[in-house]
Amino acid sequence: MRDAIALYLEYESKMQRENLFELLSKEYTIYSALYPGSYIHISPSFYFPEVVYIDLDNKSAKFFADPSFLDLILDKKTYVDRPIIRFHHSDYTKTLPEQMGYFDLLISQYAGFVSQPCKPYLRIGGILVANNSHGDAGVAYLDPDYKLIGVIIKRPKGFVHSTSNLEEYFIPKKKFANLTKKYLQSINRGLGYKKTATHYIFQRES
């Protein structure tokens, strides 16, 4: 296998999401994060001391088995503590060997409907950051356990956080008599909304 650091750098150059977690670390109090469907995206560990990564891809398992990835984290981490990293080569919809109601942050990025099966691991008051590639942000918006508290918009110079005019988001372009989580999950893609953001921030309220 190629060096894990080289693999990560190649991946991040395509995805360009490292600054997303830097912004989250500045806007919210986050120590621990759960990242279902992470693949080899270790950027959260640069900003949060404890991160649990979950992915079924065999390449992910090989990546996390290569200890060289830890050297990159030690070099780039922005906190004093020694990083705590766990990887589960697993299906995130199944029961995980992690404490319920523990994590400060749940990350949903291009990995399906993370917000639902992984919600029990997020503490009350913790935050979910979700994009809407598969419709997960829309599902979270319709879930009474979550409250939309912010959005992140990608600009040419980087990501920008906003808490203004949140009521303008998640208004469908098409009229629905009864838009439900079940429907959004059935179409497995982001619905068209009148106003959109790159990422959506939800707080778990119950």
C-alpha positions, 0 to 999 in steps of 0.5 A: 500500500502507498504511504498513508500520508500521500494517500490522504494528501491526494484525497484532501486535495480533491475534497478540500474540506479541511477548513470545514473542521477548522471553522467548526472548531472555532465556532463550537466547543468540540472535543469528540467526534464520530465520523461514519462513512469517513473513508480516509478523511482524517482532517477532523483529528487535526482539530478535535482530540478524539475522533472515531472513524467508521467505514466499510471500505477495505481501503479505509481499513488498510489506511488506518492499519498503516501507522504513518497516518498518525504522524500527519495528525501529530504534525498538524493537530491544533490542540495540546492533548494526544489524539485519540483515534479509533477506526471501526471497519463496520456498517454504521447502521449497525450497533457500534462499540461506542458509548451512547450520548457521548460525542460532541459532533456527528459528521455526515458527508456523502455517506447516506442518512447518518443522522438517523442511526447514529443519532443515539451516539450524539450527546444532547446539545451536541451538533450534527454537521451534514451536507445534503448530497443524499438528502441527510440534511433534509431528513435532519431538518424534519427530525424533531430531535434536531434543530437547525442552528447554523449553516456553512457556505463555501466561498472562494476564500474558504468556508463562512459560518452563518446563523442569519435567516435560517428560516429561509432554508429547506423551503422546497422549490416544489410544493408538497402536501406532506413532505416526510423523512421517509420520502426523502430517504426513499429518493436517496438524493438531496431535494431542490430547495429555494435557498441552499448552503454547503453544510448545515449545522443541527443541534440535538435537542432530545 
